[in-house]
Amino acid sequence: MKALPPDFLDVLRLPVLHEDDLDAQAGFFDRDAVSDCYRATVQEGLGDEVLQAAAALLPELHPLRAALFAVLCGGLVENGADPRLLFPAALRRLTQLLESLAPYGAAEPMEDDEEEEAPEEEPADVLAWRAAEAALEALPPAERLQVEASRQAVDLLVLPLMAMLMRDVRNHRELLADEALRARIEALSVNGTLPFEELHFLHRAAQMAYEDELVVLLPASNAGMIVRAHGINNNFHAFSLLQDLFSVHAKTLGIRQPLADRLGADDEPRDCDSAQYLWLQAKAYAGGELVDRMAWAWGEGTLRENARRQGRLVLVALETEDKPARGWNGFNQAFHSEQKPQVTVVRFLTAEEVATYLA
C-alpha cells in the first residue's frame, strides 16, 4: 500500500452537513472502502505506514472524519502498529477542538445550602454557566450542528489517544508537558452545558505517574531504594504496591514490624488496603530528624505532587505504632488493559545515601 486507497479517501472527505451525518461511527466502519482498507492494512503489516499517512491528513479533514480515521488507527495500534506515530497529530487535533468548544462548556454551579442574603454580584460559576448556555443558544442551526460534530469528535478521539497513551510512556509525558491542555481537559470533562462521555478517561490518564527513579526511604532501619513506578493512579496506589514490594525485600530493608499478608485469594494485590507505615513526604525530615509528622503524602494526590530532593520524587515510609489508621478502597484498580501498574527495584540505597535524602 503505497498510498491510501482512493475510495477510502473519498469516505474521509464526505461532508458533515446534516444530523444524519452525526451518527457516523457505525456507518463509517460498515462501508466496504473502510473495512477493506483496514483488513488489507493488517494483513500486509502496513499499520505504521497508514498511521504516518493519518498524521499528515488529520489536520485537513473535517473533525468528525478525522476522529473516525483516528479510531481506525487506534485499532491498528492495538494490532501492533507504533503507538508513537500518530499521537502528536491526534493530540494537536484534540487541543484545537477543545479550544474551539471551550466557550460552550461550563460546570454546573454549586448550590449554596446556607440561607444568606443575595450577593451583590453573581458568582463566577453562575456567570460562566449562563454565558456558555447563551453562546450555544445563539448559534444558527448550521453552526450548532458543527459544534455537535466537534463534541462527538472529541469523544471519538479519546479512544485512539488512550490506546496510544497507554502503550508508550513518551506519549504520556507529552500530555503532561502541555499544562494548558491538561487544565482544559479537566475543566471540560465535568462541564454540564456541552457534556462529554469519554473525556474523563484522558483526565484520569493525566493523573497517572510514570517515574523511572522514585526514592523510597525507611528511616527506622536507615534503608531505602530507588524504584521504577509506572502506571500509578495516585499515592494510595503507590502505597499498596510499595508495601507489596517491602514484603518481598523485608530482610534487605531491615523491616522489623510484622508483615501482613499482601495478596488476595487469587494472588493479586487487593483493591481494599490500609497503611502499614506512616507515609510522609521528604519535607517531614530535616537534618536527619523527623520535624513534621503531619507532612503526609496525601493518598488521593498524584505521585508527582510529592516533594523532591536531589531532583527525585521521595516517599518516606516510617515504621511506627504512632500512626493514624488510613485505609482505602477503589484507588488501586487499573482502568485500562494496557496500564500494567508496577513498582520494581532499580537499586537499594546505602545508609549514607539515605542520610543525604533525610538531611
Disulfide bonds with the S-S distance in Angstrom:
none
